[in-house]
Amino acid sequence: MLYYSLCRLNRRRLKATAYQGNEGKMSSEKKKILFLCTGNSCRSQMAEGWARSYYSSNWDVYSAGTHPRDIDPRAIKVMAETGVDIAGQRSKHMDELIHIPFDLVVTACDSVVEECPVFPGASRQTHRQFDDPPSLAMESSTESEALACYRRVRDEIRQFVEELLGSGE
């Protein structure tokens, strides 16, 4: 697929430019952030929701996946409990966003880092592994237990996004 070849072809060039800042950008221009995960169905969608909710005045926020699936209904439900509506977001393949020069790409699962360790065009990239709520919930015997798994990861993602973007990133 396109992203595999771009990752391989651009890896050296991107590493050389990864530490260049935002020189040449107008200060009024919003920064662009991408939350990247395998399925773009839960963790990266939650991160996008938090970032849009709190930091959309300074950031254009996106999420995508290497193998996108429909957004997880439980993710929508637990985010709605906090007043953040992600029901209108859609799952996207990272190829749809490959043309956007991101200031920051955040990988939210180890498997996406293995598939594409450097996102083409990213000024900076960071990684934070979050547990996969659907995998955790598989061991639950009730819906309440399953939702507790989603809530824990939701809250971890919220704290991460607040620390990352709230620090004036």
Phi, psi and omega in degrees: 000166184303315185294327177296313181292321178294322178299313182293314184291326186261358187305310181294315181298319182291322178297324180291330183255359186298333184260005175286139182278209183259037180301141177088349179274144175287142184295338181277350180285135178289147172280159181243132179233142177236128171260120188242133179214176182292301187269343185049040183242344185216283187299310182291330176292319177297315180299317177300317179299313178298313183296320177296319183296318186260331193231019184292344177287337180248343186229138164271122191249134180224160168218155180199173179218164177277334178220072188296145176229170177302149179296135183292124180301327179291325176297316177301316183296311184288331175290320178299328178301333181263359181090007178256117183264112176252008182297332181274352178284158177229151178285136184228151172276145183299336178299332179294338186246005187299336182277352184270127177278097183281139174284328182211132172242128179247118174269134188248007175208149184296325185295327179289328177293323178294322181286318182215086186293339179228120179279125182302131176087359181281131175291322182212148180224140177223161183231138173215112179283128173242144175301152180270108183305317179300323178293317178298319185289340180299333181272358181280145179263346178227161176297324179298317177294320179298314180296329177298324177297315180295319181295320180299312181292321176305313182291324176295319179294318178303312180298317179299313181297318178299316180292320182290308186266334179287345181276007181083020180315000000 
